Amino acid sequence: MRHTPAVQTTRHPADRALRVGLTGGIGAGKSTVAALLEARGAVVTSADEVSRDVVSPGSDGLAAVVAEFGDGVLASDGSLDRSALGRLVFSDDLSRARLEEILLPLIAAEAWARMETIPAGRVAVYDVPLLVEGQMQDMFDLVVVVEADLELRLKRLAQRGMDREHALARVASQATDEERRAVADVVLSNSGAIDELEADVDRLWTTRIMAPETIA
């Protein structure tokens, strides 16, 4: 685990939960880190879960997506066909940008509303793949980036049923490792064994999350 210099501490407001932004490229393992943080007492809000909710049948988000991309992105039951939408946008920069323009504000507003219900003294983690792309880093008290070697990420994606070409396109559509590191307070490597990652998360929890500098 790479930290910023040891003299830095996490400033923890007294009147609200500590807000942690957790991000990483597809296949890096941020959901694994989210689960480890949740097991230690954090309350996790998942952008993936919120993104499904904001395009649920009958929602304004789904109506906006259909208006932009057509009825071909709908499944037979009227729900969003995420695979069909993915095929349209992940190889087309303009379409992807338009989708993000529609959905990112809706996702951010809903996620933030959920995080604001978490009381002071708790840890609120937002598990969000597009933290850098959405320029969200200033919204958090602590930004944690999860990384893994590209080939390992591709192997994990293959195990999910994603072919190499599609996986590479998804990787290329996201921020680079360098762009994520530029906004990170902590970088976690997930290229090794799970016990190594667990040890790194323990250090993160004890040294940066549960031993903060408290401010009024």
N, C-alpha and C positions, 0 to 999 in steps of 0.2 A: 504494500500500500504506500502510495506517495502522498505526503502531506505538504502543505505550505510550511514555511519555517515554524519551528516549535514555539517561538515566542508568541505566535498568534493564538488567540482564543476565539471561540464561537460566542458572539454576543447574543444573549438570550433575553428577549424582552420579558418583563415581569407581568405584562397585561394580556398576553396571548400565548398560544402554543409556539414552540420553535418550529420554523418552517424550513424544511429540507427539500431541495429539488434534486431528484435522482434521475439520471439520464445515462444513455449509452446507445451505441449503434445496434441495429437489429442483430440478434444472435449473440450479443456480448454477455447477456445474463443479468440485466438489471432487475428483471422480475425475481430472480433468485435472491439478489441482494434485498429487494423489497420484502420478500418473505422472511429473510433473516432479521431484518430490522423490526418487522411486525412481531416476530417471536420474542424480541427484546422489549416490547412495549410500545413501539411506534404505532400510530394510526395511519394507514396507507390509503391514499386515494389514487386509483389507477386511471391514467388518461385513456387507456384502451377501453376500460369499462365505461367511462364517461362518454367516450366517442360513440360507443354503441347506443347509449341511452339517448343522445341528442339526435340520432337519426332513427329512432324507433318509429313504428307505424303511427301515422297521424301527427308527427312532430313537424315543427317549422323547419328543422334542419333537413329532414328527409324531403320535404316539399322543395326546398331550395336546391338540393342536389339533383332531384329529378328535373327541375326546371332547367338546370344547366346542362345535364348530361343525357337526358332522355329516359324514356321508360325502360330502356334496355338494362338499366342498372337495378331494376326491381326483380325480385323473385316472384314465383307464381302466387305466393300468399300476400304479396304487397309489401313485404319487408325489403330492406336493402340487400342486394346481392353483392357482398363485399368483394368477392372474387372477380365479378364482372367489372365492378368499378375499378378495382386494382389494375386489371388488364388495360383499362383506358388511360389511367393516369401515371403509372409508374415508369413508363417509357416516353412520356410526353411532358416536358418541363412546364409548358404553358397550362396544360390541363391540371397538373399537380398543383401548380401555384393557385389556380382558380379554386380547386377543392379546398386547399388550405385557407384561402381567403374567406370561404364560406364557413368552414367548420371550426377553425382554430379559435375565433372569438367566442363561439358558442361553448366549446369544450372548456376554454379557460374560465368563462363566467360560471359555468356549472361546477367545475372543480373547485374554484375559489369559494363558492358558496358552501360547499361541503366542508372545506378545510376550516372555514370560519366558525363552524359549529364545534370544533375541537377546543376544549378549554385550556386556559393558561396552565402552564406546568407540564403539559403533554408535548409529545413530538409528532408533528404533522408532516408526513412524507408524501410528496407528489411524485409519483412514478410516471415520467413523461418522456417519450422518445424524442420529441421535437423541441426540447427546451432551448437549444441554441438557435434553431431555425426560427422559433417564435420570439427570440430575444427576451426570454423570461428570467434571465439570471438575476436581475436586480430585485425580483419579487421574493427572493429567499434569503434566509439568514446563513445558509450553508448549501453549497452546490457539490454534489457527489457524482462523479463520472465513473462508469464501469467500462472497462476495456477488455478485449480479448484479441488474440491473433486472428487475422483474416481467415486463414484456412480452417481454423477451429470454428469460427463463426459459420463458415460455409458448411462445414460438416454438421453442425447443430441444425442449420436450416434444412439440410438434406434429410435429416432425421424427422423433420416436420413435414416432409413431402414436397419441399420447394426445390426445383431443379436449379442447377448452378447458374444458368444464364439469368433466370428470374432473380435469384438471390443476389447476384452481382449488381443487377439493376437496382434492387432495393437498397443495397449498401451505397451505391453511387448517388442515389436520390437524397441521402441524408448528409448531415454535416460530417466533416472529416474528424479523425481523432485529434488532429492539431487544433481545429476550431473548438472542439469540446474541452480540450485541456486548457485553452486560453481563458475559459470562464470557471474552471474547476477550483474549488477549495481543497478537495480530496480526490485522488484518482485511485480506484481499486482495480487490480488486475484479476481477471477471471480466466486466465489461461492455464492455471494449475489445478491441483486437486481441490475438492470441495472443502477439506479441512483447512487448507491454506486460506481460502476465501473466508471461511467462518472466523478464523483467527484475525484476519484483517478487519472484518466487520466488528468483532469484539473490541479491537483497538479504536476503531472509529467511534463506537458507542461510548466507550469509557473516557477517551481523551478529547473528543470534539463535541459530543452530544450531551453527555451526562455530567461533564465538568466545565460548564460554560462560565463566561463572565456575565453576570446579570446586570441588566440596565433597567432603569425605570421607564 
